[in-house]
Amino acid sequence: MKHCIGILLLLALVACDDGSSKQNNNNTNNVNNANNQNLPPPLCQTQPSGEVLFVDASDEAGIGVDGEHLLGNRLGAVDLDGDGYPDLVIHTGDGYTRDAADALDYQRKKRVLRNVEDPQNPGRRMFVEYTADSGYDRIPDTEERGRGASFAVAGDINGDGHLDLLSVVYASTAETAVVDETTVLYGDGAGHFIPQTAVQPWVNPQYYSTTSAALTDYNRDSSLDIFMGYSYKTYGTSPQQDRLFRNSGAGTYGDVTDSAGLTTLPGGEAEGHNHKPSWGVTVCDINGDGWPDLLSSSYGRAWNGLYLGNDGLTFSDVSESSTYRADDLMDYSDNQFYICHCRLNPGPECDEVLPGTQMITCSDDYWYVGSDDQPYRNGGNTFTSLCADFDNDGDMDVYHAEIHHWHIGNSSDSSQLLRNTGETPLRFERPGNDVTGLDRVHEMTDWNEGDITAVTMDFDNDGLLDILVGDSDYPGTKARLFRQKPDHTFEEVAESLDLLAPRAGGVSYLDYDQDGDLDLLIGFSRMRCTTADTDCIFDEPRVRLFRNDGGSGQNRAVFRLRGGGSYGFANTFAIGAQVSVTAGEVTQIREIQSSFGHFGILTPLEAWFGLGSDCDISRVEIRWPNLENTVTVLENVSANYIYYIDEVEGLVQWEPMPVE
């Protein structure tokens, strides 16, 4: 039950800021203290417990084979109709092609499922087919269905107060059957969407292979801009420029890549100025100065990109100076291609760097002297970059999810955590997976780490962010859930918590039943499956929902934000807002993100905080992504509520969460 209140904001004038607080660099005299009268009463767990098991609830939730038969591996969970429950937007890998007119629902390559109450079991939630009713797959200017789409990201694009979708189409030169373009769909707030036909700058015959997109208000004018990641024009050759598109305020865009200082070049690899094949993009305020920053995740062992927002106009490339672009391990002696080169065509380089042990048959020389031995070819195959404050020290850290092959060895980066040192200028440290506990035991000699997707969330509500990795596409890969421990190291716990999901070809999270803990959505990939692979457990890319049983036993709080939605205010869904919560002696930070990573991983547009045994929240700060970066403050509020906070009106309503 939601409780609504009207609260005026009191403008509290703040003493002069000496600039020492990262969170308030732009906030002098801009703190809004919400009147704390009429707050909800204390609501606490009587005996907090974080014992969790995961249960495959796919059938119960209606997405199993006997229900909606949900297939796909580009997974999105977001409230499309404004009822407070997350809905699903799901695509298959070949969703860029149109569906046949007579295709059955489960055969369609892009689907929308609505979260509704189970009519047979009141109080229980389930998902039902909603694609046609939503209008998501409608072909523009027709009443026909089946429009091609690869993934979707969500936000209020035209500023009318309703959730819209950017439906992105991936296509390289090889996908000749693709006829549809990346399209904006305007929503009505009730789960219905209409594709727009305005000419947009990303519709360009020279632009191929859009692998990712994130909405951001990079200039804080309340209109959502788009950062798009582009991969190869043709797979393996001709990487392309990532692009920033500025929203005019009416939902039409202009390409500001060059004027924003983001230009890359066809060459210049040694300096890092070259185009790189991006498999994911992420946007967050990584240095805490109030301006959104842009993160590109690069494939092909190329360097990753980090661009800091300066002033709402331009960006600075700090990929090298911050150590973001790659680790500093340049040892390629165990790269099997290098070893074979030294066996077949030895040169002086083989005396300078002694080759390691040969483990493959050397039938040809695939090593390129002067290129493969250079630092710019000793990065990673980064697909997804997570931006979050993993250690609760007030600085945003990064987790890179990487594909790493055994035969490439140390010359390719593994998935790893980058800890923000808090220094100025920005700098990251890489403690190493053996230190953080994010390493893994390889069960075979010819191992592959297929970390393509990843999300971070607090699944056991203990106040520490955990990491779910979608390790996929190779034998022996599986969903890997790393639980964070109080010392800020991690332990892999998936199998011990009954989370059994081989070849996890897509991940997201949601509290689908609103019981106060986060459930996991995991796809299955049949990439490289053979009859000999026992972990290829399905003959199709099924999506499964793993219900979290037990995480709701700890205290937690959720914040759903509403921006003013017009010039001077934040965008409607407050994408880019940072929320900090202090309980006990710990302050946690979350940032509202539209999507992130490989093919636009979409999670609910809210800030979720696990609080463990702490029931009393001493302070909540919301830094709004508006022109002045104003801050709303709440003090002495209770855990175990969903709080609805408006940029103008403050705390407007709350909804209690279940307690035991």
C-alpha positions in Angstrom: 0.0 0.0 0.0 1.4 3.4 -1.0 1.1 6.3 1.4 1.1 9.8 -0.2 2.1 13.1 1.5 2.6 16.6 0.4 5.9 18.0 1.6 7.4 21.4 0.9 11.1 21.8 0.5 12.9 24.1 2.7 15.9 25.8 1.1 18.8 25.6 3.4 21.7 27.9 2.7 25.0 26.1 3.0 28.2 27.7 4.3 30.9 28.2 1.7 32.2 24.9 0.3 36.0 24.6 0.3 35.8 22.1 -2.6 37.1 19.2 -0.5 33.9 17.1 -0.9 33.7 15.3 -4.1 29.9 14.9 -3.8 29.3 18.6 -3.5 31.8 20.3 -5.9 28.9 22.0 -7.7 26.4 22.2 -4.8 27.1 25.4 -2.9 23.8 26.8 -1.7 21.9 24.1 -3.4 20.8 21.7 -0.7 17.1 21.1 -0.3 16.3 19.7 3.1 13.0 17.8 2.9 10.7 18.5 5.9 10.8 15.3 7.9 7.4 15.5 9.3 4.9 12.7 8.4 7.7 10.2 7.7 6.6 6.6 7.9 6.9 4.8 11.2 9.9 2.6 12.0 9.7 -0.8 10.3 12.4 -3.3 11.2 13.3 -6.9 10.8 13.0 -8.6 14.2 15.8 -11.1 13.6 17.7 -10.0 10.4 19.0 -13.0 8.5 20.8 -13.2 5.1 20.6 -16.9 4.4 19.8 -17.1 0.7 18.9 -19.9 -1.8 17.9 -19.4 -5.4 14.9 -21.3 -6.8 14.2 -21.7 -10.5 10.8 -20.0 -10.6 10.5 -19.8 -14.4 7.4 -21.9 -14.6 5.7 -20.2 -11.6 6.4 -16.8 -13.1 5.0 -17.8 -16.4 8.1 -17.7 -18.6 8.7 -21.5 -18.8 8.0 -23.7 -21.8 4.5 -24.4 -20.7 3.9 -20.7 -20.2 5.2 -17.9 -22.4 8.2 -19.9 -23.5 10.6 -17.0 -23.2 13.8 -17.2 -25.3 16.6 -14.7 -25.6 19.9 -13.5 -24.2 19.7 -9.7 -24.3 17.8 -9.1 -21.1 16.0 -6.1 -19.8 13.9 -5.5 -16.7 12.1 -2.1 -16.2 8.7 -0.8 -15.2 7.1 0.0 -18.5 3.6 0.8 -17.4 4.3 2.7 -14.1 2.6 0.2 -11.8 5.7 -0.3 -9.6 6.5 -3.8 -10.9 9.3 -4.5 -13.4 8.4 -5.8 -16.8 10.6 -7.6 -19.3 12.1 -6.5 -22.7 13.9 -9.5 -24.2 15.8 -10.0 -27.5 17.5 -12.9 -29.1 20.9 -12.6 -30.7 19.4 -12.4 -34.2 16.6 -10.0 -33.3 17.9 -7.5 -35.9 16.0 -9.4 -38.6 12.2 -9.1 -38.9 9.9 -11.8 -37.6 7.6 -13.7 -40.0 4.1 -12.3 -40.0 2.7 -15.7 -38.9 5.4 -16.4 -36.2 4.1 -17.7 -32.9 4.8 -15.5 -29.9 7.6 -17.6 -28.5 9.3 -17.6 -31.9 9.5 -13.9 -32.1 13.0 -12.5 -31.6 12.0 -9.5 -29.5 9.3 -9.6 -26.9 7.7 -7.5 -24.1 6.2 -9.3 -21.1 4.1 -7.6 -18.6 4.3 -8.3 -14.8 0.7 -8.9 -13.5 -0.9 -10.6 -10.6 -1.5 -14.3 -11.1 -5.3 -14.7 -11.5 -5.1 -18.2 -10.1 -2.9 -17.3 -7.1 -3.8 -13.8 -5.8 -0.7 -12.1 -4.3 1.7 -14.0 -6.6 3.2 -12.3 -9.7 3.7 -13.7 -13.2 4.6 -12.5 -16.7 2.3 -12.4 -19.7 2.8 -11.8 -23.4 2.4 -8.1 -24.1 4.5 -7.4 -27.3 1.6 -6.7 -29.7 -0.2 -4.6 -27.1 2.9 -2.6 -26.3 3.5 -1.7 -29.9 7.2 -2.4 -29.4 7.7 -4.5 -32.6 5.5 -2.4 -34.8 7.0 -1.5 -38.2 6.9 2.4 -38.4 4.1 3.9 -40.5 2.3 0.5 -40.7 0.1 -1.6 -38.5 2.4 -4.6 -39.2 4.5 -6.3 -36.6 8.0 -7.9 -36.6 10.3 -4.8 -36.7 13.9 -5.8 -36.2 15.6 -4.9 -32.9 18.7 -6.1 -31.0 18.2 -4.4 -27.6 16.4 -1.5 -25.9 17.3 1.2 -23.4 14.8 3.2 -21.4 14.3 6.8 -20.3 12.1 9.8 -21.0 13.5 10.9 -24.3 11.0 13.6 -25.4 10.5 15.0 -21.9 6.8 14.4 -21.6 7.0 12.6 -18.3 6.6 9.1 -19.7 9.1 6.3 -20.2 10.3 5.9 -23.8 12.5 3.3 -25.4 15.5 3.5 -27.7 15.3 0.3 -29.8 18.8 -0.4 -31.2 19.5 -2.5 -34.3 22.9 -4.2 -34.6 24.1 -5.0 -38.1 27.5 -5.4 -39.7 28.1 -5.6 -43.4 27.5 -9.3 -43.1 23.8 -8.9 -42.0 22.4 -8.1 -45.4 18.9 -9.1 -44.4 18.6 -6.2 -42.0 16.1 -3.6 -43.1 15.2 -1.7 -39.9 17.1 1.1 -38.2 17.7 2.1 -34.6 14.4 3.8 -33.6 13.0 5.9 -30.8 9.6 4.8 -29.4 7.6 7.2 -27.4 5.6 5.8 -24.5 2.3 6.9 -23.0 3.1 5.9 -19.4 0.8 2.9 -19.5 3.1 0.5 -21.4 2.2 1.5 -25.0 4.9 2.7 -27.4 4.8 4.3 -30.9 7.9 4.2 -33.2 9.0 7.6 -34.4 10.0 8.3 -38.0 12.0 11.6 -37.5 15.4 11.4 -39.3 18.1 10.8 -36.8 21.9 11.2 -37.3 22.7 7.5 -36.3 20.8 6.4 -39.5 23.8 6.6 -41.7 24.9 4.0 -44.3 28.5 4.3 -43.0 27.6 3.3 -39.4 27.5 -0.4 -38.6 27.4 -2.7 -35.7 25.9 -0.7 -32.8 26.7 -3.0 -29.9 25.6 -0.8 -27.0 24.0 2.5 -26.0 23.4 4.4 -22.8 21.2 7.4 -22.1 22.8 10.3 -20.3 22.2 14.0 -19.7 25.8 14.9 -20.3 25.1 18.7 -20.2 22.5 18.5 -17.5 19.8 20.4 -19.5 17.1 17.7 -18.6 17.1 16.2 -22.1 18.6 12.7 -22.4 21.5 12.3 -24.8 22.8 9.0 -26.2 26.3 7.5 -26.1 26.5 4.7 -28.6 29.2 2.1 -28.9 30.2 0.7 -32.4 32.2 -2.4 -33.2 33.7 -3.6 -36.4 32.2 -2.5 -39.8 32.9 -6.1 -40.9 33.7 -8.5 -38.0 37.4 -8.4 -37.3 38.2 -5.4 -39.5 37.5 -1.7 -39.7 36.6 -0.7 -36.1 34.5 2.4 -35.9 34.1 5.6 -33.9 31.9 5.6 -30.8 29.4 8.5 -31.0 27.7 11.0 -28.7 24.3 12.3 -29.8 22.9 15.4 -28.2 19.1 15.7 -27.6 17.7 19.0 -28.9 15.0 18.8 -26.2 12.3 17.6 -28.5 13.6 14.0 -29.1 15.6 14.8 -32.2 19.4 14.5 -32.1 22.6 16.0 -33.4 26.0 14.3 -33.6 28.4 16.2 -31.2 31.2 13.6 -31.1 33.8 15.8 -32.7 32.9 19.0 -30.8 32.8 17.1 -27.5 36.5 16.1 -28.0 35.7 12.4 -28.5 37.1 12.0 -32.0 39.2 8.8 -32.7 41.0 7.9 -35.9 41.5 5.0 -38.3 45.1 4.7 -37.1 47.2 5.8 -34.2 47.1 2.6 -32.2 50.4 3.3 -30.3 49.1 6.6 -29.0 45.6 5.2 -28.3 43.9 7.6 -30.6 42.5 4.9 -32.9 39.0 3.6 -33.4 38.4 0.5 -31.2 35.8 -2.2 -31.5 33.5 -1.4 -28.6 31.3 -4.2 -27.2 29.8 -2.1 -24.5 29.4 1.4 -23.2 28.6 2.6 -19.7 28.0 6.1 -18.3 28.5 7.2 -14.7 30.0 10.1 -12.7 33.2 8.2 -11.9 35.2 11.1 -10.4 32.3 12.6 -8.4 32.4 16.1 -9.9 28.8 16.1 -11.0 29.4 15.6 -14.8 28.7 12.2 -16.5 31.7 10.3 -17.7 31.8 7.9 -20.7 33.3 4.4 -20.5 33.9 2.3 -23.6 34.6 -1.5 -23.4 36.9 -2.6 -26.2 37.3 -6.0 -27.9 40.3 -7.5 -29.7 42.7 -6.8 -26.8 42.4 -3.1 -27.6 42.6 -0.5 -25.0 39.4 0.6 -23.2 38.3 4.2 -23.2 37.5 6.5 -20.3 36.4 10.1 -21.1 35.8 12.5 -18.2 33.1 15.2 -18.6 34.5 18.6 -18.2 31.8 21.2 -18.3 28.8 19.8 -20.1 30.5 20.6 -23.4 33.7 18.6 -23.8 35.4 15.4 -22.5 39.0 14.6 -21.7 40.6 11.2 -22.5 42.1 9.8 -19.3 42.2 6.2 -20.4 46.0 6.0 -20.0 46.7 8.4 -17.1 44.0 6.7 -14.9 45.3 3.2 -15.8 41.7 2.4 -16.9 42.6 1.2 -20.4 44.3 -2.1 -19.5 46.4 -3.8 -16.9 50.2 -3.4 -17.0 51.0 -7.1 -17.6 52.8 -7.2 -21.0 54.1 -10.8 -20.8 53.2 -12.5 -24.1 55.7 -15.4 -23.7 52.9 -17.9 -23.0 50.8 -16.8 -26.0 50.6 -19.9 -28.1 50.7 -17.9 -31.3 53.9 -16.3 -30.3 55.4 -19.7 -29.3 54.4 -21.1 -32.7 56.0 -18.1 -34.4 59.2 -18.7 -32.7 59.1 -22.4 -33.7 58.3 -21.7 -37.4 59.9 -18.3 -38.1 62.3 -17.5 -35.3 63.8 -14.0 -35.3 65.7 -11.8 -32.8 62.5 -11.1 -31.0 62.4 -14.7 -29.8 65.8 -14.2 -28.1 64.6 -11.0 -26.4 61.4 -12.6 -25.1 61.9 -16.4 -24.6 58.8 -18.4 -25.7 57.0 -20.5 -23.2 55.8 -24.1 -23.4 54.1 -25.2 -26.7 50.6 -26.6 -26.1 49.1 -26.5 -29.6 50.0 -27.8 -33.0 52.0 -25.2 -34.8 50.6 -25.4 -38.4 50.9 -21.8 -39.3 52.3 -18.5 -38.0 49.6 -16.1 -36.8 51.9 -13.8 -34.9 52.5 -10.3 -36.2 55.8 -8.9 -35.2 55.6 -5.2 -34.4 51.9 -5.4 -33.7 51.0 -8.3 -31.4 54.0 -7.6 -29.2 52.9 -4.0 -28.6 51.1 -2.7 -25.5 48.0 -1.7 -27.5 47.6 -5.4 -28.4 48.0 -6.6 -24.8 44.7 -5.4 -23.3 41.5 -7.3 -23.0 38.4 -8.4 -24.7 36.1 -6.2 -22.6 32.4 -6.6 -23.1 30.8 -5.0 -20.0 32.1 -2.4 -17.5 30.3 -2.0 -14.2 30.6 1.4 -12.5 29.8 1.3 -8.7 31.3 2.0 -5.3 32.1 -1.6 -4.5 34.0 -0.9 -1.2 31.8 1.8 0.2 34.6 4.4 0.4 32.7 7.1 -1.5 34.5 6.6 -4.9 33.1 4.8 -7.9 35.1 1.7 -8.9 34.9 -0.4 -12.1 34.6 -4.1 -12.8 35.6 -5.2 -16.3 34.0 -8.4 -17.7 36.3 -9.9 -20.2 36.6 -12.9 -22.5 40.0 -14.5 -21.9 41.3 -17.6 -23.8 43.8 -20.0 -22.4 46.0 -20.0 -25.6 46.4 -16.2 -25.5 47.7 -16.4 -21.9 48.9 -13.3 -20.0 48.8 -11.1 -23.0 45.0 -10.8 -22.5 43.4 -9.3 -19.5 41.0 -11.3 -17.3 37.9 -9.9 -15.7 38.9 -7.8 -12.7 38.1 -5.1 -10.3 39.6 -1.6 -10.6 39.6 0.3 -7.3 39.4 4.0 -7.4 42.1 5.4 -5.2 40.2 8.7 -4.6 43.1 10.7 -5.8 43.1 13.7 -8.1 43.8 13.3 -10.9 41.7 10.1 -11.2 43.7 6.9 -10.8 42.7 3.2 -10.4 44.6 0.3 -8.7 44.2 -3.3 -9.8 44.7 -5.5 -6.7 44.4 -8.7 -8.8 41.9 -11.5 -8.7 44.0 -13.5 -6.3 43.7 -10.7 -3.8 40.1 -9.7 -4.4 38.8 -13.3 -4.5 37.5 -12.9 -8.0 39.7 -15.5 -9.5 38.4 -18.9 -10.5 39.6 -22.5 -10.8 39.8 -23.7 -14.4 38.4 -27.1 -14.8 40.1 -27.9 -18.1 43.5 -27.2 -19.8 41.9 -25.5 -22.8 39.8 -23.1 -20.7 37.9 -20.1 -21.8 36.6 -17.3 -19.6 33.5 -16.1 -21.4 32.5 -13.1 -19.3 30.3 -11.2 -21.7 27.6 -9.7 -19.4 27.6 -8.7 -15.7 25.5 -6.8 -13.2 26.2 -5.7 -9.6 23.6 -5.7 -6.9 23.2 -6.6 -3.2 21.4 -9.9 -3.4 21.6 -10.7 0.3 20.9 -7.2 1.5 24.0 -7.1 3.7 25.1 -3.6 2.5 27.9 -5.0 0.2 27.6 -5.0 -3.5 27.9 -8.5 -5.2 28.7 -9.3 -8.8 26.8 -11.7 -11.1 28.9 -12.6 -14.2 27.4 -14.1 -17.4 30.2 -16.5 -18.3 29.1 -17.9 -21.6 29.6 -19.3 -25.1 32.3 -21.9 -24.3 32.3 -25.3 -22.7 32.4 -25.1 -18.9 31.1 -21.6 -18.7 28.3 -20.7 -16.3 26.7 -18.0 -14.2 29.2 -16.9 -11.5 27.9 -15.1 -8.5 30.5 -13.4 -6.4 29.4 -12.5 -2.9 31.3 -9.6 -1.2 32.6 -10.2 2.3 33.0 -7.6 5.0 36.7 -7.2 4.2 35.7 -6.3 0.6 37.0 -9.5 -0.9 34.7 -11.8 -2.8 33.8 -15.5 -2.8 32.1 -17.4 -5.6 28.8 -18.8 -4.2 26.5 -19.7 -7.2 26.5 -23.4 -6.8 26.3 -23.4 -3.0 23.2 -21.2 -3.3 21.6 -23.5 -6.0 22.2 -21.0 -8.8 22.9 -23.5 -11.5 23.0 -21.8 -14.9 25.5 -23.1 -17.4 26.4 -21.0 -20.4 24.8 -17.9 -18.9 24.3 -15.9 -22.1 22.7 -12.8 -20.5 22.0 -11.5 -17.0 19.8 -8.9 -15.3 18.1 -8.5 -11.9 14.8 -7.4 -10.6 12.5 -7.8 -7.6 9.7 -9.3 -9.7 7.4 -10.2 -6.8 8.2 -7.2 -4.6 9.1 -9.3 -1.6 12.1 -7.2 -0.8 15.0 -9.1 -2.4 16.5 -9.2 -5.8 15.8 -12.0 -8.2 18.0 -13.0 -11.1 17.2 -13.2 -14.8 19.6 -15.4 -16.7 19.6 -16.4 -20.4 21.1 -19.6 -21.9 23.5 -19.5 -24.9 23.9 -22.3 -27.4 26.9 -20.6 -29.0 29.5 -23.3 -29.8 27.4 -26.1 -28.4 28.1 -29.6 -29.7 26.6 -33.0 -28.9 29.6 -33.7 -26.8 29.0 -30.8 -24.4 27.0 -31.9 -21.4 26.5 -28.3 -20.3 24.4 -27.6 -23.3 21.3 -28.4 -21.3 18.7 -26.8 -23.7 18.2 -26.9 -27.4 17.1 -23.3 -27.5 18.2 -20.0 -25.7 15.8 -20.2 -22.8 15.5 -17.4 -20.2 15.1 -18.5 -16.6 14.1 -16.6 -13.5 15.8 -17.5 -10.3 13.8 -16.4 -7.3 15.7 -15.1 -4.3 14.5 -16.9 -1.2 15.9 -15.5 2.0 17.4 -12.1 0.9 14.3 -10.4 2.2 15.3 -11.3 5.8 17.6 -8.3 6.1 16.8 -4.6 6.2 16.8 -2.7 3.0 15.5 0.5 1.4 14.6 1.5 -2.2 14.5 5.0 -3.7 12.5 5.8 -6.8 13.2 9.3 -8.1 11.2 11.7 -10.2 13.0 14.7 -11.9 11.3 17.9 -12.9 11.7 17.0 -16.5 12.2 20.6 -17.9 15.2 22.9 -18.4 17.0 23.6 -15.2 15.7 20.4 -13.6 16.7 16.8 -13.8 15.4 14.4 -16.5 12.1 12.7 -15.6 13.6 9.4 -14.3 16.7 11.1 -12.8 19.2 9.1 -14.9 22.6 10.1 -13.6 21.4 10.9 -10.0 23.6 9.7 -7.2 21.9 8.6 -4.0 23.9 8.1 -0.8 22.5 6.4 2.3 24.2 6.4 5.7 23.2 3.8 8.2 25.3 2.7 11.1 28.8 3.9 10.3 28.6 3.1 6.6 27.7 5.3 3.6 26.7 3.6 0.4 26.3 5.2 -3.0 24.2 4.2 -6.0 23.8 5.9 -9.4 20.7 5.6 -11.6 21.8 4.3 -14.9 19.7 3.8 -18.0 21.6 0.7 -19.2 25.2 -0.4 -19.5 27.5 -2.9 -21.0 27.2 -5.4 -23.8 24.0 -4.9 -25.8 22.5 -2.5 -23.3 21.8 -4.5 -20.1 18.7 -2.9 -18.6 17.9 -3.0 -14.9 15.1 -1.2 -12.9 15.5 2.6 -12.7 15.8 2.8 -8.9 18.4 2.9 -6.1 18.4 -0.3 -4.0 20.3 -0.4 -0.7 20.8 -3.5 1.5 21.3 -2.5 5.1 21.9 -5.8 7.0 21.0 -5.4 10.6 20.7 -1.6 10.5 17.2 -0.4 10.5 17.7 3.4 11.1 18.9 5.5 8.2 20.5 8.6 9.6 20.9 10.5 6.3 19.9 10.2 2.7 21.4 12.5 0.1 20.2 12.7 -3.5 22.3 14.7 -5.9 20.1 15.5 -8.9 21.6 15.7 -12.4 20.3 19.2 -13.0 22.0 22.4 -14.0 23.0 23.2 -10.4 23.5 19.7 -9.1 21.1 20.4 -6.2 20.9 18.0 -3.3 17.8 16.7 -1.5 18.4 15.5 2.1 16.3 13.3 4.3 17.3 12.5 7.8 16.3 9.8 10.3 14.2 7.6 8.1 13.3 4.0 8.5 14.6 1.1 6.5 12.1 -1.3 4.7 10.3 1.2 2.6 10.2 2.1 -1.0 10.5 5.9 -1.0 9.2 8.0 -3.9 11.1 11.3 -4.0 10.3 14.2 -6.4 12.9 16.7 -7.3 10.5 19.6 -6.6 8.1 18.3 -3.9 10.5 16.1 -2.0 9.2 12.9 -0.4 5.8 12.4 -1.8 4.9 8.8 -0.9 6.2 5.5 0.5 5.4 1.9 0.3 6.2 -0.6 3.1 8.3 -3.7 2.2 7.7 -7.1 3.9 9.4 -7.7 7.2 9.6 -10.7 9.4 
